[in-house]
Amino acid sequence: GYVNLIGRLESYPIPEIPVGNGNGELLLDVGSSWGRWSVSAARKGWRVVAIDPSLGAILAAQRAFSGMNLDIAFICGDARFLPFKAESFRCAFSYSVIQHFSEKDAELSIAELGRVLSQGGLAKIQMAHKGGLRSTYWRTRREYDVNAPFMVRYWSLASMRDLFEKKIGPSSCMAEAFGGLGL
């Protein structure tokens, strides 16, 4: 996805992950891709386990960040079947990943996050909200097909909250970027 930037960036752009300091606790980055959120979490003191189904993305992350002395383990795996013991992580993070799953796969993945989170743990999950301006635009386009692979599925805040509370525990949801991601 970033091929056009090869040789044009002096460093990888690393965003600020919206979680507090980790104090050496475990954070699971679901759908880590090339690891930008994982790096951000490790810089905040988390011991990070980054999981992504793309071996290419995992290998790219290892190449990009291996010399940075960060506490990150990159694993090729599936969010629907997390290979971790119950209550292993203090925090789970996923940004713009689960929204691409079918409803059934999203439910499986959220349930897995709930299973691997420790008692009182924190899950920060970003998914597309169906009420935003840009979301409405995309959902009403003729070529939008909710059954197409890797298509964004838009959720109402109420349905997200219901799913999170059922599979993870007490939850709050908020709409951000009402105009669309980054707007």
N, C-alpha and C positions, 0 to 999 in steps of 0.2 A: 503494500500500500504506500510505501514511501520511496519507491524506486526513483522517482523524479527528483528526490532530494539528495541522492548519493553524490558525494563530493561537493555539495553546496552548503552544508552545515558545519560549523566549527565544533558544535557539541549537540547532543540530543536535548530537545526541549523537555524538561521534567516539570510537571505541574505540582502544585502544593496539594497533597492528599488531605481531605477533610476529616482527619481523625487526630486525636491528641497524641502525645508522646507515648511510646511503647514500653519504655523501661525494661526492655529485654523480653517482653511477652510475645507470643506467636500471633501473627496476622496472616490470614489466607487471602491471597489476591486471585480471585476467580476470573478466568479469561484474561490472563496477564499480558498476552501478546508479547511484544518485545520488551516489556518490563518497566515502563515509565512510572506507573503507580507503585510498583514494588520498590524501585529505587527511592522514590519519595518517602515511602513508609520506613525503609531501612535507615534513611537519613534522620528520621525522627525516633530512632531507637527501637524499632520493632525488629524481631527476628521473623523474616518473611518467607513464606512458602508460596511460590507463584505457580499456578497451574493453568495450562492451556492445551487444547487438543491438537494444536499445530506444532509438529516437531520443528518445522522451519522457524517459527516464531521463537520457540524455546532456544534453539541453537543461536539465533540472532541475538537474543538477550544475553546469553552466556558470552558470546564474542564481544558484545558491546560493553558489558559491565564487569567482566571477570577480574580486571585489574584495579577495581575501585575499593576493594577490601570492605564490601558490604555483606551483611548477614542475610543472603538470599539463596534459597534453594529453588531452582527452576525444574519443574516436573511436567512431563507430557501426560495429560490425563483428561478425564471427562467429568464435568461438574455434576452430572446426574448420578455418578457413582464414585464419590470421593474416596480415595484409598487411605483414609485416616481414621483413627479411633474416635469414638464419641467423646465430645467435650474436650477436644485437643487445642482449640484456638480461642484466644481472648477476643479476637476481632476477625470479621470476614468483610471483604471489600470486593465490589464488582461494579464496574462503570461501563454502561452501554453494551452489556454482553447478554444478559438473560432476556432482554427485550427481543432478541433475535430468535429465541427458542419458541417452539410450538407451546401452546398452553400446557399440555401434558408434561413436556420436558422442562418448562419453567417451574411447574409445581414440584417435579422430582428434584430439580436443582435447589430450590428454596428449602425443601424438606432436608436435603443433605446438608445445607448450610446450618439449619437448625440443629441437626444431629451432631455436627462437629464443633459447634460453639459451646464454650464453657458456660456454666450457670452464671447468669448476669453478664454474658458477653455482649458485644456490640456488632451488629451487621449494618453496613452502609452499602446500599444497593441503589444504583441509578437505573431507572427504566423510563421509557418514553410514555408520557401522559397523553391520553387521547384528547384532552380538552384544549391543548395549546393551538395557537394559530397555525404554526407550521405543520403540526401533527394533523390537524383537520385538512389542510391543503393536501398532504400526501395521501391520507386515507380516502379522500374523495376523488383522486385521479383514476382514470379508467384503467390504467395498467397496474394499479395496486392490487396485489393478490396475497392475502393473508396466508395462503398455503404454500407460497413460493419459498424455496430454501433461503435462509438467512434474511428474510424479509423482517423489517421492524414490525413488531406487534405492539399496538398501543393499548394501554391499560387505563382504566379510570382509577383515580386515587382510592376510591372505596374498594375496588376489587383488589388493588395492590395491598391495601391495609388488611383486608380480610385474609388474603393468602399469607402475608407475613405473620399475622397474629396466629393463624392456624398452624403454621409450620415452624415458626421461630419463637413467637411469644409476643408480649406487649410491644406494640409498634406505633410509630408515628410516621406520617407521610407528609411531604410538602412539595408543592409545585415550585420549580425554579425555571428560569428562562422561558417564560410563558410564550414568547414568540418563537421559540425553537432553541436547539442547542447553541449556546454562545450568543444568543440575542437577548 
